[in-house]
Amino acid sequence: MRPSSLAPQAHDVKHILLMVLVLLSVGGWAATVVPPAARNGAQVSAAPQIDWVRTADGWEYAAHLHSTPPRDASLHPLVVAGFMTLAGPLALLAPPKRSRG
């Protein structure tokens, strides 16, 4: 009895498990990195919260006037470069797609 061409071979499963293990390890490590903004601790304002403010253009929602600038990325570029350096060769080691013919 011939094995089905769609059935995974032992080396295919090993490659898949290796890639999953590496991706989960790198992802888990990256998830534990504490962003620099969180290291300083949260600063709480004691000022009363005002919902609406009178401006020269009329009444405006206060949250729109005091918007915070966008935050920097929490991942260092070397972390991303390291992930790409690992993921590239692993993708090349993946077995080629077999034709169904």
MOPAC internal coordinates of N, CA, C and O (Angstrom, degrees):
PM7 1SCF
backbone

  N    0.0000 0     0.00 0     0.00 0    0    0    0
  C    1.4460 1     0.00 0     0.00 0    1    0    0
  C    1.5286 1   108.30 1     0.00 0    2    1    0
  O    1.2310 1   120.23 1   -54.16 1    3    2    1
  N    1.3444 1   117.16 1   125.84 1    3    2    1
  C    1.4638 1   121.93 1  -179.69 1    5    3    2
  C    1.5148 1   110.32 1   -81.09 1    6    5    3
  O    1.2310 1   120.44 1   -38.96 1    7    6    5
  N    1.3384 1   116.76 1   141.04 1    7    6    5
  C    1.4659 1   118.34 1   175.84 1    9    7    6
  C    1.5195 1   110.24 1   -70.24 1   10    9    7
  O    1.2310 1   120.85 1   -34.33 1   11   10    9
  N    1.2918 1   115.98 1   145.67 1   11   10    9
  C    1.4620 1   121.48 1  -179.75 1   13   11   10
  C    1.5231 1   109.24 1   -66.92 1   14   13   11
  O    1.2310 1   120.54 1   -36.30 1   15   14   13
  N    1.3391 1   116.56 1   143.70 1   15   14   13
  C    1.4651 1   120.02 1   179.55 1   17   15   14
  C    1.5224 1   111.08 1   -70.78 1   18   17   15
  O    1.2310 1   119.84 1   162.96 1   19   18   17
  N    1.3321 1   117.91 1   -17.04 1   19   18   17
  C    1.4597 1   120.83 1   179.38 1   21   19   18
  C    1.5226 1   112.26 1   -89.20 1   22   21   19
  O    1.2310 1   119.75 1   167.36 1   23   22   21
  N    1.3170 1   118.09 1   -12.64 1   23   22   21
  C    1.4539 1   121.27 1  -179.52 1   25   23   22
  C    1.5278 1   108.94 1   -73.39 1   26   25   23
  O    1.2310 1   120.09 1   -45.28 1   27   26   25
  N    1.3243 1   117.43 1   134.72 1   27   26   25
  C    1.4675 1   119.67 1  -179.65 1   29   27   26
  C    1.5214 1   111.38 1   -70.11 1   30   29   27
  O    1.2310 1   120.99 1   -41.66 1   31   30   29
  N    1.3040 1   115.70 1   138.34 1   31   30   29
  C    1.4544 1   121.34 1   176.70 1   33   31   30
  C    1.5307 1   108.42 1   -85.84 1   34   33   31
  O    1.2310 1   120.18 1   -15.86 1   35   34   33
  N    1.3186 1   117.25 1   164.14 1   35   34   33
  C    1.4679 1   121.39 1  -176.60 1   37   35   34
  C    1.5260 1   111.55 1   -61.90 1   38   37   35
  O    1.2310 1   120.31 1   138.96 1   39   38   37
  N    1.3487 1   117.02 1   -41.04 1   39   38   37
  C    1.4614 1   118.73 1  -178.72 1   41   39   38
  C    1.5305 1   110.85 1   -71.17 1   42   41   39
  O    1.2310 1   119.68 1   151.45 1   43   42   41
  N    1.3332 1   118.22 1   -28.55 1   43   42   41
  C    1.4675 1   120.93 1   176.07 1   45   43   42
  C    1.5234 1   110.43 1   -65.12 1   46   45   43
  O    1.2310 1   120.77 1   136.07 1   47   46   45
  N    1.3015 1   116.14 1   -43.93 1   47   46   45
  C    1.4657 1   120.90 1  -179.61 1   49   47   46
  C    1.5252 1   109.87 1   -65.39 1   50   49   47
  O    1.2310 1   120.01 1   140.71 1   51   50   49
  N    1.3173 1   117.59 1   -39.29 1   51   50   49
  C    1.4651 1   120.59 1   178.58 1   53   51   50
  C    1.5268 1   110.94 1   -62.63 1   54   53   51
  O    1.2310 1   120.18 1   137.66 1   55   54   53
  N    1.3331 1   117.26 1   -42.34 1   55   54   53
  C    1.4634 1   120.99 1   179.03 1   57   55   54
  C    1.5285 1   110.73 1   -64.13 1   58   57   55
  O    1.2310 1   120.81 1   137.23 1   59   58   57
  N    1.3021 1   116.06 1   -42.77 1   59   58   57
  C    1.4633 1   120.05 1  -179.79 1   61   59   58
  C    1.5216 1   110.08 1   -64.51 1   62   61   59
  O    1.2310 1   119.99 1   134.49 1   63   62   61
  N    1.3171 1   117.62 1   -45.51 1   63   62   61
  C    1.4588 1   121.00 1   179.40 1   65   63   62
  C    1.5238 1   111.75 1   -64.31 1   66   65   63
  O    1.2310 1   120.12 1   142.65 1   67   66   65
  N    1.3323 1   117.38 1   -37.35 1   67   66   65
  C    1.4539 1   120.84 1   177.56 1   69   67   66
  C    1.5277 1   110.67 1   -64.58 1   70   69   67
  O    1.2310 1   119.95 1   135.20 1   71   70   69
  N    1.3255 1   117.70 1   -44.80 1   71   70   69
  C    1.4640 1   121.03 1   179.33 1   73   71   70
  C    1.5263 1   111.07 1   -64.19 1   74   73   71
  O    1.2310 1   120.07 1   138.11 1   75   74   73
  N    1.3213 1   117.46 1   -41.89 1   75   74   73
  C    1.4620 1   120.78 1   179.01 1   77   75   74
  C    1.5262 1   110.13 1   -64.05 1   78   77   75
  O    1.2310 1   120.11 1   137.05 1   79   78   77
  N    1.3225 1   117.39 1   -42.95 1   79   78   77
  C    1.4609 1   121.43 1   179.72 1   81   79   78
  C    1.5250 1   111.00 1   -62.35 1   82   81   79
  O    1.2310 1   120.02 1   135.07 1   83   82   81
  N    1.3107 1   117.57 1   -44.93 1   83   82   81
  C    1.4675 1   120.95 1  -179.92 1   85   83   82
  C    1.5263 1   110.53 1   -65.29 1   86   85   83
  O    1.2310 1   120.23 1   134.26 1   87   86   85
  N    1.3296 1   117.16 1   -45.74 1   87   86   85
  C    1.4638 1   119.98 1  -179.30 1   89   87   86
  C    1.5303 1   111.68 1   -64.04 1   90   89   87
  O    1.2310 1   119.96 1   139.22 1   91   90   89
  N    1.3172 1   117.69 1   -40.78 1   91   90   89
  C    1.4631 1   120.04 1   177.85 1   93   91   90
  C    1.5264 1   111.50 1   -67.79 1   94   93   91
  O    1.2310 1   120.17 1   143.19 1   95   94   93
  N    1.3244 1   117.28 1   -36.81 1   95   94   93
  C    1.4624 1   120.09 1   178.78 1   97   95   94
  C    1.5213 1   111.01 1   -65.64 1   98   97   95
  O    1.2310 1   120.31 1   131.37 1   99   98   97
  N    1.3243 1   117.01 1   -48.63 1   99   98   97
  C    1.4674 1   120.60 1   179.76 1  101   99   98
  C    1.5226 1   109.99 1   -65.49 1  102  101   99
  O    1.2310 1   119.73 1   138.00 1  103  102  101
  N    1.3106 1   118.11 1   -42.00 1  103  102  101
  C    1.4598 1   121.12 1   178.87 1  105  103  102
  C    1.5119 1   112.44 1   -64.88 1  106  105  103
  O    1.2310 1   120.19 1   140.13 1  107  106  105
  N    1.3253 1   117.23 1   -39.87 1  107  106  105
  C    1.4578 1   120.69 1   177.70 1  109  107  106
  C    1.5159 1   112.02 1   -65.81 1  110  109  107
  O    1.2310 1   120.87 1   139.25 1  111  110  109
  N    1.3343 1   115.95 1   -40.75 1  111  110  109
  C    1.4601 1   119.23 1   177.91 1  113  111  110
  C    1.5246 1   110.06 1   -65.76 1  114  113  111
  O    1.2310 1   119.84 1   136.38 1  115  114  113
  N    1.3241 1   117.92 1   -43.62 1  115  114  113
  C    1.4681 1   121.01 1  -179.42 1  117  115  114
  C    1.5234 1   111.30 1   -64.43 1  118  117  115
  O    1.2310 1   120.18 1   149.04 1  119  118  117
  N    1.3218 1   117.25 1   -30.96 1  119  118  117
  C    1.4646 1   120.42 1   179.86 1  121  119  118
  C    1.5221 1   111.86 1   -73.44 1  122  121  119
  O    1.2310 1   119.87 1   158.72 1  123  122  121
  N    1.3295 1   117.85 1   -21.28 1  123  122  121
  C    1.4597 1   120.09 1  -179.50 1  125  123  122
  C    1.5190 1   112.85 1   -89.79 1  126  125  123
  O    1.2310 1   119.89 1   171.31 1  127  126  125
  N    1.3289 1   117.82 1    -8.69 1  127  126  125
  C    1.4642 1   120.64 1   178.97 1  129  127  126
  C    1.5239 1   108.33 1   -69.68 1  130  129  127
  O    1.2310 1   120.72 1   -53.44 1  131  130  129
  N    1.3243 1   116.22 1   126.56 1  131  130  129
  C    1.4579 1   121.42 1  -177.54 1  133  131  130
  C    1.5330 1   108.35 1   -87.29 1  134  133  131
  O    1.2310 1   119.81 1   -55.50 1  135  134  133
  N    1.3339 1   117.97 1   124.50 1  135  134  133
  C    1.4610 1   119.92 1   178.52 1  137  135  134
  C    1.5284 1   110.86 1   -62.61 1  138  137  135
  O    1.2310 1   119.51 1   -31.69 1  139  138  137
  N    1.3362 1   118.54 1   148.31 1  139  138  137
  C    1.4644 1   120.93 1  -178.32 1  141  139  138
  C    1.5319 1   112.94 1   -58.41 1  142  141  139
  O    1.2310 1   119.41 1   145.53 1  143  142  141
  N    1.3129 1   118.74 1   -34.47 1  143  142  141
  C    1.4594 1   121.43 1  -178.89 1  145  143  142
  C    1.5340 1   110.74 1   -65.94 1  146  145  143
  O    1.2310 1   119.54 1   147.92 1  147  146  145
  N    1.3166 1   118.47 1   -32.08 1  147  146  145
  C    1.4596 1   121.64 1  -178.55 1  149  147  146
  C    1.5279 1   111.69 1   -78.18 1  150  149  147
  O    1.2310 1   119.97 1   159.57 1  151  150  149
  N    1.3267 1   117.66 1   -20.43 1  151  150  149
  C    1.4627 1   120.22 1   179.83 1  153  151  150
  C    1.5269 1   111.27 1   -69.58 1  154  153  151
  O    1.2310 1   120.34 1   149.73 1  155  154  153
  N    1.3333 1   116.96 1   -30.27 1  155  154  153
  C    1.4610 1   120.67 1  -176.96 1  157  155  154
  C    1.5180 1   112.18 1   -76.34 1  158  157  155
  O    1.2310 1   119.58 1   164.31 1  159  158  157
  N    1.2937 1   118.40 1   -15.69 1  159  158  157
  C    1.4652 1   122.11 1  -177.91 1  161  159  158
  C    1.5254 1   110.34 1    87.70 1  162  161  159
  O    1.2310 1   121.37 1   -23.66 1  163  162  161
  N    1.2965 1   114.98 1   156.34 1  163  162  161
  C    1.4648 1   119.77 1  -178.56 1  165  163  162
  C    1.5190 1   109.59 1   -78.73 1  166  165  163
  O    1.2310 1   121.13 1   -39.96 1  167  166  165
  N    1.3136 1   115.45 1   140.04 1  167  166  165
  C    1.4545 1   120.70 1   177.00 1  169  167  166
  C    1.5221 1   107.73 1  -106.45 1  170  169  167
  O    1.2310 1   120.93 1   -56.84 1  171  170  169
  N    1.3314 1   115.84 1   123.16 1  171  170  169
  C    1.4531 1   120.91 1  -177.20 1  173  171  170
  C    1.5229 1   108.62 1  -104.44 1  174  173  171
  O    1.2310 1   121.01 1   -48.03 1  175  174  173
  N    1.3125 1   115.67 1   131.97 1  175  174  173
  C    1.4580 1   120.78 1   179.00 1  177  175  174
  C    1.5193 1   109.71 1   -87.11 1  178  177  175
  O    1.2310 1   120.68 1   -43.60 1  179  178  177
  N    1.3275 1   116.30 1   136.40 1  179  178  177
  C    1.4580 1   121.00 1   178.69 1  181  179  178
  C    1.5300 1   111.31 1   -90.85 1  182  181  179
  O    1.2310 1   119.92 1   178.83 1  183  182  181
  N    1.3379 1   117.76 1    -1.17 1  183  182  181
  C    1.4589 1   121.24 1  -178.44 1  185  183  182
  C    1.5256 1   109.83 1   -71.68 1  186  185  183
  O    1.2310 1   120.44 1   -33.66 1  187  186  185
  N    1.3472 1   116.76 1   146.34 1  187  186  185
  C    1.4679 1   118.91 1   178.26 1  189  187  186
  C    1.5308 1   110.41 1   -66.90 1  190  189  187
  O    1.2310 1   121.00 1   -31.53 1  191  190  189
  N    1.3176 1   115.70 1   148.47 1  191  190  189
  C    1.4578 1   121.20 1  -179.23 1  193  191  190
  C    1.5250 1   110.13 1   -86.64 1  194  193  191
  O    1.2310 1   120.46 1   -53.56 1  195  194  193
  N    1.3240 1   116.73 1   126.44 1  195  194  193
  C    1.4606 1   122.68 1   179.23 1  197  195  194
  C    1.5249 1   107.20 1  -112.39 1  198  197  195
  O    1.2310 1   120.39 1   -52.77 1  199  198  197
  N    1.3080 1   116.87 1   127.23 1  199  198  197
  C    1.4592 1   120.16 1  -176.80 1  201  199  198
  C    1.5272 1   112.70 1   -81.05 1  202  201  199
  O    1.2310 1   120.13 1   138.42 1  203  202  201
  N    1.3423 1   117.35 1   -41.58 1  203  202  201
  C    1.4548 1   121.02 1  -175.36 1  205  203  202
  C    1.5245 1   109.72 1  -124.44 1  206  205  203
  O    1.2310 1   120.86 1   -36.29 1  207  206  205
  N    1.3427 1   115.96 1   143.71 1  207  206  205
  C    1.4592 1   121.94 1  -179.24 1  209  207  206
  C    1.5254 1   108.67 1  -130.94 1  210  209  207
  O    1.2310 1   121.32 1   -41.98 1  211  210  209
  N    1.3540 1   115.07 1   138.02 1  211  210  209
  C    1.4635 1   120.49 1   177.44 1  213  211  210
  C    1.5225 1   108.64 1   -83.30 1  214  213  211
  O    1.2310 1   120.00 1   -57.67 1  215  214  213
  N    1.3386 1   117.61 1   122.33 1  215  214  213
  C    1.4642 1   122.66 1   178.48 1  217  215  214
  C    1.5206 1   108.88 1  -121.89 1  218  217  215
  O    1.2310 1   120.58 1     0.32 1  219  218  217
  N    1.3224 1   116.50 1  -179.68 1  219  218  217
  C    1.4639 1   121.34 1   178.40 1  221  219  218
  C    1.5231 1   110.74 1   -64.64 1  222  221  219
  O    1.2310 1   120.26 1   154.97 1  223  222  221
  N    1.3220 1   117.11 1   -25.03 1  223  222  221
  C    1.4652 1   121.31 1   179.88 1  225  223  222
  C    1.5209 1   112.50 1   -91.85 1  226  225  223
  O    1.2310 1   119.60 1  -179.13 1  227  226  225
  N    1.3010 1   118.36 1     0.87 1  227  226  225
  C    1.4581 1   122.13 1  -177.82 1  229  227  226
  C    1.5115 1   110.54 1   115.77 1  230  229  227
  O    1.2310 1   120.46 1    16.88 1  231  230  229
  N    1.3202 1   116.72 1  -163.12 1  231  230  229
  C    1.4591 1   121.68 1   179.92 1  233  231  230
  C    1.5256 1   109.21 1   -79.87 1  234  233  231
  O    1.2310 1   121.16 1   -49.59 1  235  234  233
  N    1.3148 1   115.38 1   130.41 1  235  234  233
  C    1.4661 1   120.56 1   179.60 1  237  235  234
  C    1.5210 1   109.46 1  -131.31 1  238  237  235
  O    1.2310 1   121.55 1   -28.73 1  239  238  237
  N    1.3100 1   114.64 1   151.27 1  239  238  237
  C    1.4587 1   120.99 1   178.48 1  241  239  238
  C    1.5326 1   108.39 1   -68.02 1  242  241  239
  O    1.2310 1   119.83 1   -50.70 1  243  242  241
  N    1.3110 1   117.92 1   129.30 1  243  242  241
  C    1.4625 1   122.37 1  -173.58 1  245  243  242
  C    1.5282 1   112.68 1   -62.59 1  246  245  243
  O    1.2310 1   119.94 1   146.77 1  247  246  245
  N    1.3090 1   117.71 1   -33.23 1  247  246  245
  C    1.4661 1   120.52 1  -179.10 1  249  247  246
  C    1.5200 1   111.45 1   -64.79 1  250  249  247
  O    1.2310 1   119.71 1   151.76 1  251  250  249
  N    1.3324 1   118.16 1   -28.24 1  251  250  249
  C    1.4592 1   120.99 1   179.69 1  253  251  250
  C    1.5251 1   111.46 1   -75.82 1  254  253  251
  O    1.2310 1   120.07 1   155.67 1  255  254  253
  N    1.3220 1   117.47 1   -24.33 1  255  254  253
  C    1.4557 1   120.73 1  -178.79 1  257  255  254
  C    1.5228 1   112.36 1   -80.35 1  258  257  255
  O    1.2310 1   120.13 1   149.07 1  259  258  257
  N    1.3077 1   117.36 1   -30.93 1  259  258  257
  C    1.4570 1   121.75 1  -175.53 1  261  259  258
  C    1.5251 1   110.97 1  -114.92 1  262  261  259
  O    1.2310 1   121.13 1  -129.46 1  263  262  261
  N    1.2928 1   115.45 1    50.54 1  263  262  261
  C    1.4656 1   118.25 1  -179.71 1  265  263  262
  C    1.5245 1   109.29 1   -73.40 1  266  265  263
  O    1.2310 1   120.90 1   -35.63 1  267  266  265
  N    1.3016 1   115.89 1   144.37 1  267  266  265
  C    1.4623 1   121.32 1  -179.55 1  269  267  266
  C    1.5216 1   109.13 1   -84.92 1  270  269  267
  O    1.2310 1   120.10 1   -31.91 1  271  270  269
  N    1.3312 1   117.40 1   148.09 1  271  270  269
  C    1.4642 1   119.51 1   177.25 1  273  271  270
  C    1.5217 1   110.02 1   -67.72 1  274  273  271
  O    1.2310 1   119.80 1   -23.41 1  275  274  273
  N    1.3246 1   118.00 1   156.59 1  275  274  273
  C    1.4668 1   120.05 1  -179.72 1  277  275  274
  C    1.5262 1   110.75 1   -62.13 1  278  277  275
  O    1.2310 1   121.34 1   -37.13 1  279  278  277
  N    1.3187 1   115.05 1   142.87 1  279  278  277
  C    1.4615 1   121.04 1  -179.91 1  281  279  278
  C    1.5191 1   111.03 1   -78.57 1  282  281  279
  O    1.2310 1   121.82 1   -25.79 1  283  282  281
  N    1.3165 1   114.12 1   154.21 1  283  282  281
  C    1.4575 1   119.47 1   173.85 1  285  283  282
  C    1.5207 1   109.25 1   -72.61 1  286  285  283
  O    1.2310 1   121.09 1   -21.14 1  287  286  285
  N    1.3125 1   115.53 1   158.86 1  287  286  285
  C    1.4643 1   120.22 1   177.63 1  289  287  286
  C    1.5237 1   109.34 1   -64.00 1  290  289  287
  O    1.2310 1   120.36 1   -37.42 1  291  290  289
  N    1.3226 1   116.91 1   142.58 1  291  290  289
  C    1.4530 1   120.45 1  -178.32 1  293  291  290
  C    1.5284 1   112.25 1   -83.85 1  294  293  291
  O    1.2310 1   119.91 1   164.70 1  295  294  293
  N    1.3213 1   117.77 1   -15.30 1  295  294  293
  C    1.4583 1   120.33 1   178.35 1  297  295  294
  C    1.5229 1   109.65 1   -95.01 1  298  297  295
  O    1.2310 1   121.11 1   -47.98 1  299  298  297
  N    1.2985 1   115.49 1   132.02 1  299  298  297
  C    1.4541 1   120.09 1   177.63 1  301  299  298
  C    1.5290 1   108.19 1   -70.93 1  302  301  299
  O    1.2310 1   119.76 1   -35.12 1  303  302  301
  N    1.3331 1   118.06 1   144.88 1  303  302  301
  C    1.4696 1   119.83 1   179.98 1  305  303  302
  C    1.5225 1   113.51 1   -57.98 1  306  305  303
  O    1.2310 1   119.76 1   150.65 1  307  306  305
  N    1.3271 1   118.06 1   -29.35 1  307  306  305
  C    1.4690 1   118.93 1   178.02 1  309  307  306
  C    1.5219 1   111.98 1   -68.84 1  310  309  307
  O    1.2310 1   119.89 1   151.12 1  311  310  309
  N    1.3232 1   117.82 1   -28.88 1  311  310  309
  C    1.4682 1   120.69 1   175.84 1  313  311  310
  C    1.5232 1   109.38 1   -65.83 1  314  313  311
  O    1.2310 1   120.96 1   134.96 1  315  314  313
  N    1.3267 1   115.77 1   -45.04 1  315  314  313
  C    1.4705 1   119.87 1   179.04 1  317  315  314
  C    1.5236 1   110.15 1   -65.16 1  318  317  315
  O    1.2310 1   120.21 1   137.80 1  319  318  317
  N    1.3357 1   117.20 1   -42.20 1  319  318  317
  C    1.4681 1   120.49 1   179.00 1  321  319  318
  C    1.5256 1   111.08 1   -63.24 1  322  321  319
  O    1.2310 1   120.30 1   140.52 1  323  322  321
  N    1.3278 1   117.03 1   -39.48 1  323  322  321
  C    1.4592 1   120.01 1   177.66 1  325  323  322
  C    1.5158 1   112.26 1   -64.25 1  326  325  323
  O    1.2310 1   121.12 1   139.07 1  327  326  325
  N    1.3367 1   115.47 1   -40.93 1  327  326  325
  C    1.4636 1   119.07 1   177.48 1  329  327  326
  C    1.5344 1   110.49 1   -62.52 1  330  329  327
  O    1.2310 1   120.75 1   136.34 1  331  330  329
  N    1.3227 1   116.17 1   -43.66 1  331  330  329
  C    1.4681 1   119.19 1  -179.72 1  333  331  330
  C    1.5304 1   111.07 1   -65.88 1  334  333  331
  O    1.2310 1   120.78 1   143.80 1  335  334  333
  N    1.3390 1   116.11 1   -36.20 1  335  334  333
  C    1.4607 1   120.22 1   178.53 1  337  335  334
  C    1.5267 1   110.88 1   -64.96 1  338  337  335
  O    1.2310 1   120.20 1   144.06 1  339  338  337
  N    1.3203 1   117.23 1   -35.94 1  339  338  337
  C    1.4670 1   120.26 1   177.87 1  341  339  338
  C    1.5265 1   112.03 1   -78.65 1  342  341  339
  O    1.2310 1   120.60 1   140.20 1  343  342  341
  N    1.3300 1   116.47 1   -39.80 1  343  342  341
  C    1.4612 1   119.78 1  -175.07 1  345  343  342
  C    1.5255 1   112.12 1   -71.09 1  346  345  343
  O    1.2310 1   120.04 1   146.20 1  347  346  345
  N    1.3311 1   117.53 1   -33.80 1  347  346  345
  C    1.4673 1   120.50 1  -178.68 1  349  347  346
  C    1.5175 1   113.09 1   -59.96 1  350  349  347
  O    1.2310 1   119.71 1   122.39 1  351  350  349
  N    1.3416 1   118.16 1   -57.61 1  351  350  349
  C    1.4774 1   118.91 1   179.04 1  353  351  350
  C    1.5241 1   112.90 1   -62.91 1  354  353  351
  O    1.2310 1   119.94 1   146.19 1  355  354  353
  N    1.3385 1   117.71 1   -33.81 1  355  354  353
  C    1.4622 1   118.79 1   177.93 1  357  355  354
  C    1.5225 1   111.26 1   -64.96 1  358  357  355
  O    1.2310 1   120.44 1   143.33 1  359  358  357
  N    1.3225 1   116.76 1   -36.67 1  359  358  357
  C    1.4683 1   119.63 1   177.47 1  361  359  358
  C    1.5292 1   110.43 1   -67.16 1  362  361  359
  O    1.2310 1   120.70 1   145.28 1  363  362  361
  N    1.3281 1   116.26 1   -34.72 1  363  362  361
  C    1.4681 1   118.78 1   178.24 1  365  363  362
  C    1.5198 1   112.10 1   -71.88 1  366  365  363
  O    1.2310 1   120.45 1   153.67 1  367  366  365
  N    1.3320 1   116.75 1   -26.33 1  367  366  365
  C    1.4613 1   120.56 1   178.32 1  369  367  366
  C    1.5303 1   112.44 1   -79.67 1  370  369  367
  O    1.2310 1   120.26 1   166.36 1  371  370  369
  N    1.3111 1   117.10 1   -13.64 1  371  370  369
  C    1.4614 1   120.26 1  -179.35 1  373  371  370
  C    1.5275 1   109.16 1   -61.55 1  374  373  371
  O    1.2310 1   120.78 1   -36.63 1  375  374  373
  N    1.2993 1   116.12 1   143.37 1  375  374  373
  C    1.4689 1   118.50 1  -178.42 1  377  375  374
  C    1.5258 1   110.58 1   -66.76 1  378  377  375
  O    1.2310 1   120.46 1   -33.11 1  379  378  377
  N    1.3303 1   116.73 1   146.89 1  379  378  377
  C    1.4666 1   119.25 1   178.98 1  381  379  378
  C    1.5264 1   111.13 1   -67.52 1  382  381  379
  O    1.2310 1   121.20 1   -28.19 1  383  382  381
  N    1.3133 1   115.31 1   151.81 1  383  382  381
  C    1.4567 1   120.37 1   178.72 1  385  383  382
  C    1.5290 1   109.10 1   -69.91 1  386  385  383
  O    1.2310 1   121.13 1   -50.10 1  387  386  385
  N    1.3068 1   115.44 1   129.90 1  387  386  385
  C    1.4700 1   120.03 1  -178.81 1  389  387  386
  C    1.5323 1   109.34 1   -87.06 1  390  389  387
  O    1.2310 1   121.76 1   -35.94 1  391  390  389
  N    1.3209 1   114.23 1   144.06 1  391  390  389
  C    1.4622 1   118.36 1   176.04 1  393  391  390
  C    1.5312 1   109.63 1   -79.63 1  394  393  391
  O    1.2310 1   120.88 1   -25.61 1  395  394  393
  N    1.2940 1   115.93 1   154.39 1  395  394  393
  C    1.4675 1   120.50 1  -178.03 1  397  395  394
  C    1.5224 1   112.17 1   -89.95 1  398  397  395
  O    1.2310 1   120.07 1  -170.83 1  399  398  397
  N    1.2823 1   117.47 1     9.17 1  399  398  397
  C    1.4613 1   120.99 1  -175.65 1  401  399  398
  C    1.4206 1   113.72 1   -85.25 1  402  401  399
  O    1.2310 1   120.10 1   180.00 1  403  402  401

